[in-house]
Amino acid sequence: MWKASDLAAKTAVIIGVALAADQLTKVLVRQRLPLCSDSCPGTWGRIEVAGNLGLLRVENSGSAFGFHQGLWIWILVAVLGLLAIPVYARHMKTTWAAAWAVGLQTGGALGNLSDRFIYGGATDFINLGWGPIFNIADVAVLAGAIIATLLLYQSLFPTSHPSRSRNIVAHS
């Protein structure tokens, strides 16, 4: 296990990397890809990367992955989510996985929240050819939430059987 100060430093680095990766990719996308609105014909403006993966720039004023467009309530939800992270983080053991969970969620939330304040919405650009278009911040928040869920599940339902004593999330 890590000391709390070590965990805080590692979490801060993960927050910074997630936020920087999100903001850097959005700057590049805003500079190089045309903005596609709801009326874009077919695959206009989409850059094919590999298989179904493509890049298509849209502006998202809704929640993560483009849901519920135009609702400013999502700024409040993001702020409340950021405030909730330290609350549930206290219930996790101080491990490297906890640093990833908290760091990814916080960095991703800060990335999209800063876009909402600066641009009025987040820039989404990762297109799988189906489903919503999303960005690096959305991926970070989702990955962090999955790790946190596994850690919280593990702390709520510890295994006592010797053959099941391995952690759900890899040991630090």
C-alpha positions in Angstrom: 0.0 0.0 0.0 1.1 3.5 -0.6 1.3 6.3 1.9 -1.4 9.0 1.5 1.2 11.6 0.4 2.5 9.2 -2.3 -1.0 8.4 -3.5 -1.9 12.1 -3.7 1.2 12.8 -5.8 0.6 9.9 -8.1 -3.1 10.9 -8.4 -2.1 14.5 -9.3 0.2 13.2 -12.0 -2.6 11.0 -13.5 -5.0 14.0 -13.3 -2.5 16.1 -15.2 -1.8 13.5 -17.8 -5.5 12.8 -18.4 -6.3 16.6 -18.6 -3.4 17.3 -20.9 -4.1 14.5 -23.2 -7.8 15.6 -23.4 -7.0 19.2 -24.0 -4.2 18.6 -26.5 -6.3 16.3 -28.7 -9.2 18.8 -28.6 -6.9 21.7 -29.7 -5.6 19.6 -32.6 -9.1 18.6 -33.6 -10.4 22.2 -33.4 -7.5 23.3 -35.6 -7.6 20.6 -38.2 -11.1 19.1 -38.5 -14.2 20.9 -39.9 -17.1 21.2 -37.5 -19.9 18.9 -38.4 -23.4 19.9 -37.3 -26.5 17.7 -37.1 -27.1 18.4 -40.8 -23.8 16.9 -42.1 -24.4 14.7 -45.1 -23.3 11.1 -44.7 -19.7 10.9 -43.6 -18.8 14.5 -44.5 -15.8 15.6 -42.5 -15.0 12.1 -41.1 -11.4 10.9 -41.3 -11.1 7.2 -41.5 -8.5 5.8 -39.1 -8.8 2.0 -39.0 -11.8 -0.2 -39.5 -14.9 1.6 -38.1 -12.7 4.0 -36.1 -12.8 7.5 -37.4 -12.5 11.1 -36.4 -15.5 13.5 -36.7 -15.7 16.8 -35.0 -18.9 17.7 -33.2 -19.6 20.2 -30.4 -21.4 18.6 -27.4 -23.4 20.8 -25.1 -24.9 17.8 -23.3 -23.5 15.1 -21.0 -20.8 12.5 -21.6 -20.9 10.7 -25.0 -23.3 13.4 -26.4 -26.4 12.5 -24.4 -29.0 15.2 -23.4 -27.8 18.0 -25.6 -28.2 21.6 -24.5 -28.9 21.0 -20.8 -26.8 23.3 -18.6 -27.7 21.0 -15.7 -24.8 18.9 -16.8 -22.3 21.5 -15.6 -23.9 21.2 -12.1 -23.7 17.4 -12.4 -20.0 17.6 -13.3 -19.3 19.9 -10.4 -21.2 17.7 -8.0 -19.4 14.7 -9.4 -16.0 16.3 -8.9 -17.0 17.1 -5.3 -18.2 13.5 -4.7 -14.9 11.9 -5.9 -13.0 12.6 -2.6 -16.0 11.4 -0.6 -16.0 7.9 -2.1 -12.3 7.8 -2.6 -12.0 7.7 1.2 -13.6 4.3 1.2 -11.0 2.9 -1.2 -7.7 1.5 0.0 -4.7 3.7 -0.9 -3.5 1.7 -3.8 -2.2 2.4 -7.3 -5.6 1.4 -8.7 -7.3 4.0 -6.5 -4.9 6.6 -7.8 -5.9 5.6 -11.4 -9.6 5.6 -10.5 -9.6 9.1 -8.9 -7.1 10.6 -11.3 -8.8 9.5 -14.5 -12.2 10.6 -13.3 -11.0 14.0 -12.0 -8.8 14.7 -15.1 -11.6 13.8 -17.5 -14.2 15.8 -15.6 -12.0 18.8 -15.5 -11.3 18.5 -19.2 -14.9 18.6 -20.2 -15.9 21.1 -17.5 -13.3 23.5 -18.7 -14.5 23.2 -22.3 -18.1 24.0 -21.1 -17.0 27.2 -19.4 -14.6 28.3 -22.2 -16.5 27.1 -25.4 -20.0 26.4 -24.1 -19.6 22.7 -24.8 -17.1 19.9 -25.2 -15.4 18.9 -28.5 -16.1 15.3 -29.3 -14.3 13.6 -32.2 -13.8 9.8 -31.6 -16.3 8.1 -33.9 -16.7 4.3 -33.9 -19.1 4.4 -36.8 -22.0 3.6 -34.5 -23.1 5.0 -31.2 -22.2 8.4 -29.7 -19.1 10.4 -30.7 -16.9 11.1 -27.7 -13.5 12.4 -26.5 -10.5 11.5 -24.4 -12.1 13.0 -21.3 -15.2 10.8 -21.7 -13.0 7.7 -21.9 -11.0 8.8 -18.8 -14.1 9.3 -16.8 -15.6 6.0 -17.8 -12.3 4.0 -17.2 -11.9 5.7 -13.8 -15.5 4.9 -12.9 -15.0 1.2 -13.9 -11.9 0.9 -11.8 -13.6 2.7 -8.8 -16.6 0.4 -9.1 -14.4 -2.7 -9.0 -12.5 -1.3 -6.0 -15.7 -0.4 -4.1 -17.2 -3.8 -4.9 -14.0 -5.5 -3.6 -14.2 -3.5 -0.4 -17.9 -4.2 0.2 -17.7 -7.9 -0.7 -14.3 -9.1 0.4 -13.5 -12.7 -0.3 -12.5 -15.0 2.5 -12.1 -18.2 0.5 -8.4 -18.9 -0.1 -8.9 -19.7 -3.8 -10.6 -16.3 -4.3 -8.3 -14.2 -2.4 -6.9 -12.4 -5.4 -8.0 -8.8 -5.8 -10.3 -7.9 -8.7 -7.9 -5.1 -9.6 -4.3 -6.0 -9.9 -2.1 -5.6 -6.8 0.1 -2.5 -6.5 
